[in-house]
Amino acid sequence: MSNTLIYENHLNCLDIFEKVIKSIGTGTGESPNQLPQEEVLEEFDRYKLWAGNTGAANTGAANWTISLDFRLQEAEFLKNQVIRLLQLLSWSVSYPYFPEWLSAD
């Protein structure tokens, strides 16, 4: 996992949130495991604030020194923990809406 960037996992979370929001439209959740779009949007806003404040959303030469990848480059264990948490978030957000994405494993 050492070559994996936090930023890459952040982009994956963004993509999954956007797909879920697009798929559920404006109605309420179809099953007990699904949230209404308003609640998903609220969680997405919270996630974007967290990613921006911690530096998970920053990369590239101009923003590299404020990125979470840069700040955790000497703390491999912590970097891997953040990556695992982002992967878990991706799974938790997508599974109630797209269980077929993960059932192939």
Residue pairs with C-beta under 8 A, 6 or more apart in sequence:
1 80
1 83
2 76
2 79
2 80
4 83
5 59
5 69
6 56
6 67
6 68
6 69
6 72
6 79
6 82
6 83
6 86
7 56
7 57
7 58
7 59
7 67
7 68
7 69
9 82
9 83
9 86
9 87
9 90
10 51
10 56
10 57
10 86
12 86
12 87
12 90
13 47
13 51
13 86
13 89
13 90
13 93
14 48
16 90
16 93
16 94
17 40
17 43
17 44
17 47
17 93
19 94
19 97
19 98
20 40
20 93
20 94
20 97
20 98
21 37
21 40
21 41
21 44
23 97
23 98
24 30
24 34
24 36
24 37
24 40
24 97
25 37
26 37
27 36
27 37
28 36
29 35
29 36
29 96
31 96
33 95
33 96
34 96
34 97
35 43
35 96
40 93
43 93
47 89
48 57
50 56
51 57
54 68
55 63
55 66
55 67
55 68
55 69
55 70
55 71
56 67
56 68
56 82
56 86
58 64
58 66
58 67
58 68
59 67
59 69
64 70
68 79
68 82
69 79
72 78
72 79
72 82
73 79
91 102
94 101
94 102
95 101
95 102
